[in-house]
Amino acid sequence: MPRTRSRDDKKNPALPGQVVLVLQGGGALGAYQLGCYQALHEAGIEPDWVIGTSIGAINAALIAGNPPERRLQALHTFWQHMQRAVPSGPALAPLAWFGQPNLAANLATVLRGIPDFFTPNLHAWRGQTAALGVESAAWYSTAPLRETLLELVDFEYLCDCRTRMTVGAVNVVSGAMRYFDTRHERLGVEHVMASGALPPAFGAVRIDGEPYWDGGIYSNTPIEAVLDDKPRRDSLIFAVNVWHQQGPEPESIWQVMGRQKDIQYASRADSHIARQKQIHRLRHVIRELCAALPENRRKDPKVQELAGWGCGTTMHVAHLIAPRLDGEDHTKDIDFTPQGVRSRREAGYADTRRMIERAPWAHAAADPIEGVIEHH
């Protein structure tokens, strides 16, 4: 049954409809989303609905699973935990000789994991063909993440649905994407962990007996969950992406690996918005055509059924894209160094501040979907 406490109507009264925060997956790149939320919070803009995949689901839980006055502290604490395993010291300096400044830290993450997130799975040493079961067939264990989330997220508060949360995961057996939504069901730590269970690094997480993997392997840009929502409502959507759909032509195998990852996990974000814009306009066309019919025709049950496909809502899409950092490469999603986390957080904060100051949604023309894109 739908839950009724999905929004506090007193929030964000000057904005054009509900505020939706859509968070892409991307490991360490999710620090950018921390900065984005901080800017929104300081501007008095609290999301009515947060949707996330992978690290975006974790950030979403930290936001929706805490009262507004505790959200920033929960986010900052989580990201401080993520930096604990970063090595330093002169003994590791020779690794910089390879021309990759974060090579030592990223190598340590691969070998040792992050104590409050994931640790090496000793069962994996039995070999790649060992039958470990779908939950254990992975290089790492995410048991520490469970404890971290239980410490920082109030799941009772989350399930009160004062801020709606949706997380995406893909069913390992059927291959179908599923969005778990606090408006329709109670969500727990396993739903957040399932959304971040990226194979083969992390094992599947069972929900109601079914194994689920990271939704990013199916669609890492969950904006369609907003635009397909029923009933539809006027919305201001902050779509926060951390992967670059467009990029320069790579010249080395190392660069090719980075470009391939960007394309894969950007999940056709631009084309998703363009396609949804077309569909949304068609909904407006249906509404106008039905309104033009004589009253006696509008009462026909068949016409009323067709009219149900129409829609009069307006969607403003504020598209924020994390910038590329100097020296980053295809391992950027495991760059949990203090410098990397800080740089991405500061970039998210600055970009969102600029977007809020411009407030293009307040000046947009009357269009069913207003695409507002911040380029880097």
N, C-alpha and C positions, 0 to 999 in steps of 0.2 A: 504494500500500500504506500502511496506517496506520503511523504512527511510534510507537515504543514508549516514548520518553523524554518523555512528555507531562506528567509530574508527579513532583515529589519528595515521596514519602509522609511524609517527616519534617517537612514544613512545616506550620505552623498546626495542631498536634495537638489543641488545645482547642476548635476550631471545628467546627460541624456539617457536615462534608463539605468538598468542594473549595470554594475561594474564587474567585468569578468577578467580574470587573470589566467592566461594560458601559458603554461611553462613546458618548454621542450626538454627532452632528456639530453644529457651530455656529460655526466661525471663531474669532474672538477670545473667544467665550464659553467656549472650551475651557480657558481659564486656570483656571476653576473646578475642572476635573478635576485640574489640577496640585495644587491645595490638598487635594483629596480623597485623592489618592495619597500625598501627604506625610504626612497624618494616619495613614493605614493603615500606611505604612512605619515611622513612629515608634512605632506600637503593636505592631510586630513581625508585622503581617499582610501577607503577600506573596501576590498573586494567583497561582493555579495556571493561570488562563486569563483572557486579556484579549480583549475583543471591541470593535471600534470601527468607526465610520463617519465619513468625512471628517476633521475635526480630531481626532475620537475615534480614528481609525485611526492618525493621526500620533502622538498621545500613547501609543497602545497599542504602536506599534513602538519608541518610546523606552523604554518599560517592559520589554517582552518581549525587546527586542534588546540588553539590557545586563544584566550581573550585578546583583543587588540593591544592592550597595555603590556602583554607578555610576549607578543609575537617576535619583535625584533631581538629580544634577549634570547629566545629559543633558537632563532636562526643564527645569531652570532655564536652562541655556544656550540651548536652543531658544527659550524665551519671552523671554529677553533679546534674542536676534536679532530677534524680531518687533517690538520697540519701537524699533529703530534709525532708522526712517524718519519718526518723529513730529516734525512741525515745531513751533516755538514762537517767541515773540518778539513785540514790540509791533506789528510790521507786520501780524500776523494778528489782532490784538485786535478790529478792527472787525467781524470775522465773528461775534463773539459777540452782536452787535446783533440778529441774527436769532433769538435766544432758544435756540440750540442750542450748549451749551458745547463740544462736541467737533466742531463743524462744520468747523473749520479742519483738524484732524488727519485726520478722515475724508475730507475733500475731497482732501487731499494723498495719502492712500492710494489713492483712486480714480484720481488723475492720474498718480502716480509709482509706485505699487505699494509693495512691501516688498522691499528688496534681497536678502534671504536667503530669500524665499518666492516672490514673483511680480513680474514687470516688464511694462510695456506691450508688447503684440505689435504691432510696426510694420506687419505685413501686414494687420492689421485696418483700417488707414487706406484700403485699397483699396475699402472699402465693404461693406455688409452682404450684398450679393448676390454678392460675389466668391467663386469656387470655390477655397477654400484647402485643402480636405481636412479631415476630421473632427478630425485632431490639431492643426490650426492655426486652425480656425474658432473663434476665441475672442478676447476682448479682451486677455488677458494670456498670457504664457509662464510656465510653472512650472519652467523649467530651473534656476533658483536653488534651488528646493526639493529637487531631486535631489541637488545638491551638499551641501546642509545635512543631509539624511538620511544620505547616505553618510559624512559626517563624524561624526555623532552616534549612528548605529545600527550595531551589529555584526551584519550579516546572517548570518554564519556561526554566531554564537552563537544568533541567532533560530531558525535552521533546525535546531539541535540540539534544539529543542522542550523546553527545560528549563522554560520557561513557554509554554504553548500560546497562540497568537495567531490570531484570526480577523478578517478585514476584509471589509466588504460593498461591492460595486460592482454597477452595473447595465449589462447588455449593450446598447449603443446600437442594435443591429440588431434583436435579438429582444425587447428590453424586459424581459428576465428578470433578476431579482435573483440574484446569485451570491455565496456566502460562501467566500472563499479561506482555507484553514485549514492551519496548519503541521503538524497531526496527519496530514494526508493528502498534502501536497505542499510543495515548497520555495518559499518566498515571497521575493521580492526587492523592490527599491525601487519597481519599476513597480506592484506590487500596492498598496502604500501610496498612491502617487500617484494611481492609478486611483480609489481610494476617495474621494479628495479632489478629483476633477476635476469641479467643479460648473459646468455650462454656464449661460449662454454666457460666463461669466468665464474659465473654463479649458477647454482642449481635451481631447478624449478621450485616453486612454492605452491602447495596445495590449498585450494579453497573449495569447500564443500566436496572434497574428494577428488577434484580435478586439478591436474598440474598446470601451472601458468608460468610463462616467461615474460621478460621485459616487453612492454608494448612497443618499444622503439624498433623491434625487428619487423614489425608490421607497419606501423605508422608512428613516427616520432613527433609529429606535429598535430596535436589533438584538437585543432580548432574546429574540425567538422562536428565534434560533439556539441559545440555551442550552436552552430548554425543549423543543425538538424534537431535541436531540442524542441519539445512540445510540452506545453504551449509556448509559442515564441513570444519574446518580449523585446522591446527596445533595449539595446545594449551598447555599452562602450567596452570594447574588447581590447585589452592590452595583450597582444601576442608577442611573447618574449622568446626569441629564437637565439640559439647559441652556435648553430652550424651555418655555414655559408653555401647557399645554393649556387651562387656565381663566384668565380675566382679566376686567377691568372692561369695560363697554360703551364703545367709542370714540366721541369726539364731534367729531373733525376728520379730514380726509383723511390728515393726517400720522399720527394715532393709528390710523386704519383700516389703513394700510400696515404698522404694527407689529403690530397684532392678527392680520392675515392671515398674516404671516410666522410668528408664534408658533404658530398653529393648524396651518399647513402642516408645519412642521418638528418640532412635538411628535409628529407621526405617531401619534396616538391611543394614547399610551403607557399611559394608565389602562385603556382598553378592551382593549389587548393583554394586559395582566396579568390582567384579569378573565376574558377568554376562555380564556387558558392555564390559569387556575386551574380553570375548569370542565372543560376537557379532562383535566387532571391528575387531578381527582377521579374522572372516568369511568374512567381507567386503574386507579385503586385499586378501583373497583367491580368491574371485570373480574377483577382479581386475587382479590378476596374471593369472587366467585361461582364462579370456577374451583376455589378451595380448598374450597368447600362441596360439590362434586361427589364421588360415590363414586370410589374409587381406580381402578376399572376404566374409568370414563368419562374420567378424567384422562389415561389412557394412549392414548386414541383420537387418532390423528394430526390429525384435524380440530379436536378440542378443544385440542390442544397448539398448533395454529396460531393459534386464537383467543386462547388464553392469552398468546401472545406480545405481544398488545396491552396487557396489564396491566403495572402498575408499582407498586413499593412504596417509591419514593424520596420524600424530603421536600425541598422547595425553600423556602428563606427568602429573601424579596425585600426588601432594604433600599433603599428608593427615595429618592434624594437629588435635590433640585430646586434649581437655582441661583436665588438671590433676584433680584428686580428692583433695579437701582440707580437712585438719584435722577437724573432727567434723561435716562435712556436712551430711545432711540427705535428706529425700524426699521433704523437703521444700526448697531445695537449689535454686530452680528457682525463689523464691521470696525473696532471701537474698540480698537485696539492701543496706546492711550496708556498710559504707565506707571501712571497712576492707575487706569485701567480694568482693566488686567491685575492690578495689585496688589489692588484691591478684590475682584475675582472669586476670585483665589487665596486670599485671607484668608477669604472666605465659605465656600469649599469646605473649607478646613482646619477652620474652626470647626464647620460642620455635621457633618462626618465625625467629629470628636472627640466631639461630643454623641451621635452615633449609636453610636459604640464604647462610650462610658461607659454608655449605656442598655442596650446588648447585648440588644435585645428577642428575638433568636433563642434566647437561653438560657432564656427564660421563656415561650415561645410554647406554645399548646395543640397537641395532636397533630393537625395539619391537614396535608394533602399540600402545600399552598402557603401559607406565612404571608406575607401582604403587610404590610410595615412601611413606612409612608409618612411622610416628613418634610415638613411643610407650611411654606410661607413666605408 
